[in-house]
Amino acid sequence: MTLFKQIALLMSSLLLLLLGTVLVLNFSNTNASVQEQLYEDAKNTATSLSLSLGSAGGDESIMSTMINANFDSGHYRRIALYDMDEQLVYERKIEARNIEVPEWFTNLVHIDIPVATAQVSSGWSPVGILSVQSDSAYAYVLLYNSLIGLLSLFGSLFVLGLILLHLILRLVLKPLEKVRRQAEAILGNEFIIQEEIPYTTEFRDVVNGMNAMITKVKDIFDKGNRAMQQNRELLYNDRVSGLYNRRYLMMRLPEFLDEESSYDYGVLVIMALHGAQEANQNLGHQRTDEMFAALGEIVKGYGEAHKNYIAARLNGTEFALVLPGCDDKSGCSLGEGLCNASGKLLQEFGLEGEEYGLNAGVYRFRRGQGIGDILSKADYALSQANLLPHGHIYHYVTHDVDSIMGKEAWRKIIRDALEQRRFALMFRPVVDSRDRSLHHRVTTFSLSDGAGNDYTYGTFIAPVISLGLESELYLRVIEALLQSETAPNSIEKCAVRLPMDFLHTPNLTDALTQLFEQHQKHPTCQIVFELPDALIGENLDLVTHFAHLFKAHGFGFGINQFTGASGDYSFLQELKPAYIKANAAFLMDQSLQGMSTLHILTKTIGIELIAESVMDEKQLERLRENDIDIIQGPQAELLL
């Protein structure tokens, strides 16, 4: 119960008790006053009537007429005349009178009506005794009307008192409501500074304390953000060319080679610049750096045509471009363009001659290959290109066979599987290694062609993307998860990894909203939607929109494949994901200072840090040394 309700209940009870006490006392006094008034009326009637009866000279007919006249003109229960021997001479009374008073009132309220007496004398001789008793019905009516009036008055006062009490408490406790909202915001990892300081001393001290705490937390987060940016630049950026370095390339390559990568293949282009030493001697160190910076811009410019590309400087004279989803033809064309553009750049810097030029090796890799295999074949392609005249490329031709099925065959399989719901949900565990407990499950799925052939996610996802069926597939999967009996039970969390292209689907917001409203009343499990970190660097506004959409419908939100691609970590404060998943290679590559800063950033706003693609016990031990205990990958499955 809130403090407002407690105070309101207490004050209302006191007000009710006060008004009730006053009401009872007032009614009691009215009751006593009415009874006293009835006795006085009866006494006055007895006195005046006895004098009138005394003048009748003992004539009973005259006396009875006088008694009747008084009885009919007043409110009496009984008027009786006795002789001196206490024998009844004449009596007038009523047995009962119908009154408009509830029976419960007459049963509850007792009225004691005394009898007033007076001696009747004729001259100096006593004639008899006159007794007069007032009618209680009149008293009941009077008291009942008085009670109704009191109840109406005190009821109005009580309602008015409650209204005034409500307004006063609202005014007095208004700062407390702001304090409560501020506290709830802190629990939700939102840091709000309350600008309006209350006048009440206690509330003012609380607000100042909370503001000071929030300011310190924000300062810690901002300092951590700056430290992470600096650490990232030192670890992964080449200062001269503005490109990433070899370390970053080695950290990101596993992302494209993972069995569940959205890319079935890609192209690695490695370039070597010839004559760098001579250029440094002829141009000078500063001018040569300017040339490398311009060359870096050319490399990035060619890479920007492909989503999720990586442009890196491997060493002083070698550069690399990773183009996920790019085929051999496009890769060769891009390599030739790079060689031509770099040749023109060298001429602009006055570097002409046979000793200057750029050669490139082009190799198409496939998902599931090892990093060492890819790099060795790309290096071989570069070594062969270096045997050619400057400005030429060498394409390492692979002899692996692509899928024997063409687009139309895949289209039929995928379409049939969607229409007939021939896809099966599967769930991979994410485990807290400290106690080997299940943290949540990650959803994946397979398709069937109806002829006994099953296709894993890694097999069909590339054709799905190339055919433009990605949005339809994931909407069906989300719907199936919302209502599937095979999903984890409702007390478990279940994550759905959404690819980058899916969020660019037209009218996706309306489709998801309709889907959520249809099925979210009885979800089969606690669903968390994961978005890749690369999309945040590409379109933060789009990610923010969908993160708010998920949370508005009661679903969680997480980030996977985290590398800090945006270069700024302040978005964590705005998005407030439930957790961040980063590749084990990325986390193990961080320096001690970098990991400490990353922990400060995440723990400050209540974000869990999870390692992906943890392959063995050795990696797990290294992650534990960096205070990372929640893992996903083959090693996680072994812990359960």
C-alpha positions in Angstrom: 0.0 0.0 0.0 1.3 3.4 -0.9 2.1 6.1 1.6 -0.7 8.2 0.1 -3.2 5.5 0.7 -1.9 4.8 4.2 -2.1 8.5 5.2 -5.5 8.9 3.5 -6.9 5.8 5.2 -5.7 7.0 8.6 -6.9 10.6 8.2 -10.3 9.4 6.8 -10.7 7.0 9.8 -9.9 9.9 12.2 -12.3 12.2 10.4 -15.0 9.5 10.4 -14.5 8.8 14.1 -14.6 12.5 14.9 -17.8 13.1 12.9 -19.4 9.9 14.3 -18.6 11.0 17.8 -20.1 14.4 17.3 -23.1 12.8 15.6 -23.7 10.5 18.5 -23.3 13.2 21.1 -25.5 15.6 19.2 -28.2 13.0 18.7 -28.1 12.0 22.4 -28.5 15.6 23.4 -31.4 16.0 21.0 -33.0 12.9 22.5 -32.6 14.2 26.0 -33.9 17.6 25.0 -36.9 16.2 23.3 -37.8 14.0 26.3 -37.5 17.0 28.6 -39.6 19.1 26.3 -42.3 16.4 26.2 -42.3 16.3 30.0 -42.6 20.1 30.3 -45.4 20.2 27.8 -47.2 17.4 29.8 -46.6 19.2 33.1 -47.9 22.6 31.7 -50.9 20.9 30.2 -51.6 19.1 33.5 -51.4 22.4 35.5 -53.5 24.5 33.2 -56.1 21.7 32.6 -56.4 21.0 36.4 -57.3 24.7 37.0 -59.9 24.5 34.2 -61.4 21.3 35.6 -61.6 22.9 39.1 -64.0 25.6 37.8 -66.4 22.9 36.5 -67.7 22.4 40.1 -67.3 18.6 39.9 -69.6 18.2 36.8 -68.2 15.2 35.1 -69.7 16.0 31.7 -68.0 19.4 31.7 -64.7 18.0 32.8 -64.8 15.2 30.2 -65.5 17.9 27.5 -62.5 19.9 28.7 -60.2 16.8 28.7 -61.4 15.9 25.2 -60.7 19.3 23.9 -57.1 19.3 25.3 -56.5 15.8 24.1 -57.6 16.5 20.5 -55.6 19.7 20.3 -52.3 18.3 21.4 -49.9 15.3 21.2 -50.8 13.1 24.1 -50.9 9.4 24.7 -53.1 9.5 27.7 -55.0 12.0 29.9 -56.8 10.6 32.9 -58.8 12.0 35.9 -59.0 10.2 39.2 -61.0 11.0 42.3 -59.5 11.3 45.7 -59.9 7.6 46.2 -57.8 7.0 43.1 -60.7 5.7 41.2 -60.8 6.5 37.5 -63.3 9.1 36.7 -62.6 9.8 33.0 -59.8 8.7 30.7 -58.8 9.5 27.1 -55.9 7.7 25.4 -54.7 6.2 22.2 -53.5 2.6 21.8 -51.2 3.0 18.9 -50.5 5.6 16.2 -49.1 5.0 12.7 -46.0 7.1 12.3 -43.6 7.4 9.2 -40.6 6.2 11.1 -38.7 2.9 10.3 -39.3 0.1 12.8 -35.5 -0.3 13.3 -35.4 3.3 14.5 -38.1 2.7 17.1 -36.4 -0.5 18.2 -33.0 1.1 18.5 -34.0 4.4 20.1 -35.7 4.2 23.5 -37.7 7.2 24.7 -38.9 7.3 28.3 -42.0 9.5 28.6 -42.7 10.4 32.2 -46.3 11.1 33.5 -47.1 14.7 34.8 -49.8 15.0 37.5 -51.7 17.9 39.0 -54.4 18.1 41.7 -57.8 19.3 40.7 -59.5 21.5 43.3 -62.8 23.2 43.5 -62.2 26.2 45.7 -60.2 24.8 48.7 -61.7 21.3 48.3 -59.7 18.7 46.3 -61.7 17.0 43.6 -59.2 14.6 42.1 -55.9 14.0 40.5 -55.2 14.7 36.8 -52.4 12.7 35.0 -51.0 13.7 31.5 -48.6 11.7 29.4 -47.3 13.0 26.1 -47.3 10.9 22.9 -43.9 9.3 22.1 -44.8 9.1 18.4 -44.3 12.8 18.1 -40.9 12.4 19.7 -39.9 9.6 17.4 -40.8 11.6 14.3 -38.9 14.6 15.7 -35.8 12.5 16.5 -35.9 10.6 13.2 -36.1 13.9 11.2 -33.3 15.2 13.4 -31.2 12.1 12.7 -31.7 12.4 9.0 -30.7 16.0 9.0 -27.6 15.2 11.1 -26.6 12.3 8.8 -27.0 14.5 5.7 -25.0 17.3 7.2 -22.2 15.1 8.6 -22.2 13.0 5.3 -21.7 16.2 3.3 -19.0 17.3 5.8 -17.3 13.9 5.5 -17.3 14.0 1.7 -16.0 17.6 1.7 -13.4 16.6 4.2 -12.3 13.7 2.0 -12.0 16.0 -1.0 -10.0 18.5 1.0 -7.9 15.7 2.4 -7.2 14.3 -1.0 -6.2 17.7 -2.4 -4.0 18.5 0.6 -2.2 15.1 0.5 -1.7 15.4 -3.2 -0.1 18.8 -2.7 2.0 17.7 0.2 3.0 14.4 -1.3 3.5 15.6 -4.9 7.3 15.7 -4.4 7.2 12.1 -3.1 5.4 10.9 -6.3 8.3 12.4 -8.3 10.7 10.7 -6.1 8.9 7.4 -6.7 9.0 7.8 -10.4 12.7 8.7 -10.2 13.3 5.5 -8.2 11.3 3.4 -10.7 13.4 4.9 -13.5 16.6 4.0 -11.7 15.3 0.4 -11.3 14.6 0.4 -15.1 18.2 1.7 -15.7 16.9 5.2 -16.7 18.8 8.0 -15.1 16.5 11.1 -14.7 17.7 14.2 -12.8 14.8 15.8 -10.9 15.2 19.6 -11.5 12.4 20.7 -9.2 13.7 20.4 -5.6 10.9 20.0 -3.0 10.5 22.5 -0.1 9.9 19.8 2.5 13.3 19.1 4.2 13.1 15.3 4.2 12.0 15.2 0.5 14.6 17.7 -0.5 17.4 15.6 1.1 16.1 12.5 -0.6 15.9 14.2 -4.1 19.4 15.8 -3.7 20.8 12.4 -2.7 19.2 10.6 -5.7 20.3 13.3 -8.1 23.8 13.1 -6.8 23.9 9.3 -7.2 22.5 9.5 -10.7 25.0 12.2 -11.7 27.8 10.0 -10.5 26.5 7.0 -12.3 26.1 9.0 -15.5 29.7 10.3 -15.1 31.0 6.8 -14.7 29.1 5.6 -17.8 30.3 8.6 -19.9 33.9 8.1 -18.7 33.6 4.4 -19.5 32.2 5.2 -22.9 35.1 7.5 -23.7 37.6 4.9 -22.4 36.0 2.2 -24.6 36.2 4.4 -27.7 39.8 5.2 -27.0 40.6 1.5 -26.4 38.8 0.5 -29.6 40.8 3.0 -31.6 44.1 1.8 -30.1 43.3 -1.8 -30.6 41.5 -1.9 -33.9 42.2 1.2 -35.9 45.1 2.1 -38.2 45.9 5.7 -37.4 47.4 6.6 -40.8 44.9 5.1 -43.3 41.8 5.3 -41.1 41.0 1.7 -41.7 40.8 -1.2 -39.3 43.9 -3.2 -38.6 44.7 -6.9 -38.9 43.6 -7.6 -35.3 40.1 -6.4 -36.1 39.9 -8.4 -39.2 40.9 -11.6 -37.4 38.3 -10.9 -34.7 35.4 -10.3 -37.2 36.1 -13.1 -39.7 34.5 -15.8 -37.5 31.2 -14.0 -37.7 31.0 -14.7 -41.4 32.2 -18.2 -41.2 29.8 -19.3 -38.5 27.4 -22.1 -39.5 24.4 -19.9 -38.8 25.8 -16.9 -40.6 23.3 -15.1 -43.0 26.0 -15.2 -45.7 26.7 -18.5 -47.5 29.9 -17.1 -49.1 31.9 -13.9 -49.5 35.1 -12.5 -51.1 38.4 -11.6 -49.4 40.5 -9.2 -51.4 44.1 -8.7 -50.3 46.1 -5.8 -51.9 49.8 -5.1 -51.8 51.2 -1.6 -52.6 54.6 -1.7 -54.3 57.1 1.1 -54.0 56.1 2.3 -50.5 59.7 2.6 -49.4 60.7 4.6 -52.4 57.6 6.8 -52.0 58.6 7.6 -48.4 62.1 8.6 -49.6 60.7 10.8 -52.5 57.7 12.3 -50.8 58.7 12.4 -47.2 57.0 10.8 -44.2 54.1 13.3 -43.9 53.2 13.3 -47.6 53.4 9.5 -47.7 51.0 9.3 -44.8 48.6 11.5 -46.8 48.9 9.1 -49.7 48.0 6.1 -47.4 45.1 8.1 -46.0 43.8 8.7 -49.5 44.3 5.1 -50.4 42.3 4.1 -47.3 39.4 6.3 -48.5 39.5 4.5 -51.9 39.4 1.1 -50.2 36.5 2.1 -48.0 34.7 3.6 -51.0 34.7 0.3 -52.8 33.7 -1.6 -49.7 30.7 0.7 -49.0 28.7 -0.9 -51.8 28.5 -4.1 -49.8 26.7 -4.4 -46.4 28.7 -5.4 -43.4 32.0 -5.0 -45.2 35.4 -4.8 -43.5 38.3 -2.7 -44.8 41.6 -3.2 -43.0 45.3 -2.4 -43.3 47.2 -5.6 -42.6 50.6 -4.1 -42.4 52.6 -1.2 -43.9 51.9 -2.1 -47.5 49.0 -4.6 -47.5 45.3 -4.0 -47.3 42.3 -6.3 -47.2 38.6 -6.0 -48.0 36.1 -8.6 -46.7 32.8 -8.5 -48.7 30.2 -10.9 -47.3 27.7 -12.1 -49.8 29.9 -11.0 -52.8 30.5 -13.5 -55.7 33.6 -14.2 -57.7 32.6 -11.9 -60.6 31.9 -8.9 -58.4 35.0 -9.5 -56.4 37.3 -9.6 -59.4 35.6 -6.4 -60.8 36.1 -4.7 -57.5 39.8 -5.8 -57.4 40.4 -4.4 -60.8 38.7 -1.1 -59.9 40.9 -0.8 -56.8 44.0 -1.4 -58.8 43.0 1.2 -61.4 42.0 3.8 -58.8 45.2 3.3 -56.8 47.3 3.7 -60.0 45.6 7.1 -60.6 46.2 8.1 -56.9 49.9 7.3 -57.2 50.2 9.5 -60.3 48.5 12.3 -58.5 51.2 12.1 -55.9 53.9 12.1 -58.6 54.8 8.4 -58.2 55.2 7.1 -61.7 57.3 4.3 -62.9 57.4 0.5 -62.9 58.3 0.3 -59.2 55.0 1.8 -58.2 51.6 0.0 -58.3 49.0 -2.1 -56.6 48.3 -5.8 -57.1 45.3 -7.7 -55.6 44.5 -11.4 -54.8 40.8 -12.4 -54.9 39.5 -15.4 -53.1 35.9 -16.5 -52.5 35.4 -18.1 -49.1 32.5 -20.2 -47.9 30.7 -20.5 -44.6 32.2 -23.2 -42.4 35.8 -22.7 -43.6 38.6 -22.2 -41.1 40.3 -18.8 -40.8 43.7 -20.2 -41.5 42.5 -21.9 -44.7 41.0 -18.6 -46.0 44.0 -16.5 -45.2 46.5 -19.0 -46.7 44.6 -19.1 -50.0 44.1 -15.4 -50.1 47.9 -14.9 -49.5 48.6 -17.4 -52.3 46.3 -15.4 -54.6 48.3 -12.2 -53.7 51.6 -13.9 -54.2 50.5 -14.9 -57.7 49.2 -11.4 -58.4 52.6 -10.0 -57.4 54.2 -12.0 -60.2 52.1 -10.1 -62.7 52.7 -6.5 -63.8 51.6 -3.9 -61.3 47.9 -3.1 -61.5 46.7 -6.7 -62.0 44.7 -9.1 -60.0 44.9 -12.9 -59.5 41.7 -14.8 -58.8 42.1 -18.0 -56.8 39.4 -20.2 -58.4 37.8 -22.7 -56.0 36.7 -26.0 -57.3 34.0 -26.7 -54.6 30.6 -27.2 -56.1 27.8 -24.9 -55.3 24.4 -26.2 -54.5 23.1 -28.3 -57.3 19.8 -26.6 -56.9 19.1 -23.4 -58.7 17.0 -20.5 -57.4 13.7 -21.8 -58.7 14.2 -25.2 -57.0 15.0 -23.4 -53.7 12.0 -21.1 -54.2 9.7 -24.1 -54.5 11.1 -25.9 -51.5 11.0 -22.7 -49.3 7.5 -21.7 -50.6 6.0 -25.1 -49.9 7.6 -25.3 -46.5 6.1 -21.9 -45.6 2.7 -22.6 -46.9 2.5 -26.1 -45.4 4.4 -25.1 -42.2 7.1 -27.7 -42.8 9.7 -26.1 -40.6 10.7 -27.3 -37.1 11.8 -25.1 -34.3 14.9 -26.1 -32.4 16.4 -24.5 -29.3 20.1 -24.2 -28.3 21.0 -23.4 -24.7 22.7 -20.4 -23.2 24.2 -21.5 -19.9 25.4 -19.8 -16.7 28.6 -21.7 -16.2 28.8 -20.9 -12.5 26.0 -23.3 -11.5 25.4 -24.9 -15.0 21.8 -23.4 -15.0 19.9 -22.6 -18.2 19.9 -18.8 -18.8 17.7 -18.9 -21.9 17.4 -20.7 -25.2 18.2 -19.5 -28.7 15.7 -20.4 -31.5 16.8 -21.9 -34.8 14.8 -23.9 -37.3 15.0 -26.3 -40.2 13.0 -26.8 -43.3 11.6 -30.0 -44.9 10.8 -30.5 -48.6 8.1 -33.1 -47.8 10.1 -35.9 -49.4 12.2 -36.8 -46.4 14.9 -34.2 -46.9 15.6 -31.8 -44.1 17.7 -28.6 -44.6 19.4 -26.9 -41.7 19.4 -23.1 -41.2 22.9 -22.7 -42.6 21.9 -24.6 -45.8 18.8 -22.6 -46.8 19.2 -19.1 -45.3 21.4 -17.8 -48.2 18.8 -18.9 -50.8 16.1 -17.3 -48.6 17.9 -14.0 -48.6 18.7 -14.0 -52.3 15.0 -14.8 -53.1 13.7 -12.0 -50.9 11.7 -14.4 -48.7 13.5 -13.5 -45.5 10.7 -11.4 -44.0 8.0 -13.9 -44.7 10.0 -16.7 -43.2 10.8 -14.9 -40.0 7.2 -13.7 -39.5 6.1 -17.3 -39.8 8.7 -18.4 -37.4 7.8 -15.7 -34.8 4.1 -16.7 -35.2 5.0 -20.4 -34.7 7.1 -19.6 -31.6 4.2 -17.5 -30.1 1.8 -20.4 -30.3 4.0 -23.5 -30.6 3.5 -26.3 -28.1 7.1 -27.4 -28.7 8.5 -24.1 -27.4 10.1 -23.8 -24.0 7.7 -23.4 -21.1 6.5 -20.0 -20.0 9.0 -19.6 -17.2 11.9 -19.8 -19.6 13.4 -17.1 -21.9 13.6 -17.9 -25.6 15.7 -15.7 -28.0 15.0 -15.1 -31.6 17.9 -13.8 -33.7 16.6 -11.3 -36.3 18.9 -10.6 -39.4 19.7 -7.1 -40.6 17.7 -7.2 -43.8 14.5 -8.3 -42.0 14.0 -5.0 -40.2 14.1 -3.2 -43.6 10.9 -5.0 -44.7 8.1 -2.6 -45.7 5.2 -2.3 -43.3 7.0 -4.6 -40.9 5.8 -2.6 -37.8 2.2 -3.1 -38.7 2.8 -6.8 -39.4 4.6 -7.4 -36.1 2.0 -5.4 -34.1 -0.9 -7.4 -35.5 1.0 -10.6 -34.8 1.8 -9.6 -31.2 -1.7 -8.5 -30.4 -3.1 -11.8 -31.7 -0.9 -14.1 -29.6 0.8 -12.2 -26.8 -2.0 -12.8 -24.3 -0.9 -16.4 -23.8 2.7 -16.6 -24.9 4.3 -20.0 -24.8 7.6 -18.5 -23.4 9.3 -15.2 -22.5 10.5 -14.1 -25.9 13.6 -11.9 -26.4 14.3 -10.5 -29.8 18.0 -10.1 -30.7 19.4 -7.6 -33.3 22.9 -7.5 -34.6 25.3 -4.8 -33.4 26.3 -4.0 -37.0 22.7 -2.8 -37.6 23.0 -0.3 -34.7 26.1 1.3 -36.4 24.2 1.4 -39.7 20.8 2.7 -38.5 20.4 3.4 -34.8 17.0 5.0 -35.3 15.6 1.9 -36.9 16.9 -0.3 -34.0 15.5 2.1 -31.4 12.1 2.0 -33.1 11.9 -1.8 -33.0 13.4 -2.1 -29.5 10.6 0.1 -28.2 8.0 -1.9 -30.2 9.2 -5.1 -28.6 9.2 -3.7 -25.1 5.8 -2.1 -25.6 4.3 -5.5 -26.2 6.0 -7.1 -23.2 8.9 -8.8 -25.1 12.6 -8.5 -24.3 15.4 -7.0 -26.4 19.0 -8.0 -26.8 22.1 -7.4 -29.0 24.2 -10.1 -30.6 27.4 -10.1 -32.5 28.6 -7.1 -30.5 31.8 -5.4 -31.6 30.9 -1.8 -30.9 30.6 -1.2 -34.6 29.1 2.3 -34.1 32.3 3.4 -32.2 30.1 5.0 -29.5 28.5 3.1 -26.7 26.1 5.7 -25.5 23.3 3.9 -27.4 23.3 1.3 -24.6 21.7 3.9 -22.3 18.9 4.6 -24.7 18.2 1.0 -25.9 18.8 -0.7 -22.5 19.0 -4.2 -23.9 18.6 -7.1 -21.5 22.0 -8.5 -22.5 24.8 -8.2 -25.0 26.2 -11.1 -26.8 29.8 -10.9 -28.2 31.9 -13.5 -29.9 34.3 -15.2 -27.5 37.2 -14.2 -29.8 36.3 -10.5 -29.4 36.0 -10.8 -25.6 39.3 -12.6 -25.2 41.0 -10.1 -27.5 40.2 -7.2 -25.1 42.8 -5.8 -22.8 42.4 -6.0 -19.1 41.5 -2.3 -19.1 39.1 -2.7 -22.0 37.2 -5.6 -20.3 37.1 -3.7 -17.0 35.6 -0.7 -18.8 33.1 -2.9 -20.7 32.0 -4.4 -17.4 31.5 -0.9 -16.0 29.4 0.2 -18.9 27.1 -2.9 -18.9 26.8 -3.3 -15.1 26.1 0.4 -14.6 22.8 0.1 -16.6 22.0 -3.5 -15.7 23.1 -5.3 -18.9 24.3 -8.9 -18.9 27.4 -9.8 -20.9 27.2 -13.2 -22.8 29.9 -14.9 -24.8 29.0 -16.5 -28.1 30.7 -19.3 -30.0 32.5 -20.7 -26.9 34.1 -23.8 -28.4 35.9 -25.6 -25.5 36.9 -25.6 -21.8 40.0 -23.6 -22.5 38.0 -20.6 -23.9 35.6 -20.9 -21.0 38.4 -20.6 -18.5 39.8 -17.5 -20.2 36.4 -15.9 -20.3 35.9 -16.6 -16.6 39.2 -14.8 -15.9 37.5 -11.8 -17.5 34.4 -12.2 -15.3 32.2 -13.6 -18.0 30.2 -16.7 -17.0 27.2 -16.9 -19.3 28.1 -18.6 -22.5 26.6 -19.9 -25.8 28.1 -22.4 -28.2 29.3 -26.0 -28.2 30.8 -25.7 -24.7 27.4 -24.5 -23.3 25.7 -27.7 -24.5 28.3 -29.8 -22.7 27.5 -28.1 -19.4 23.9 -29.1 -19.3 
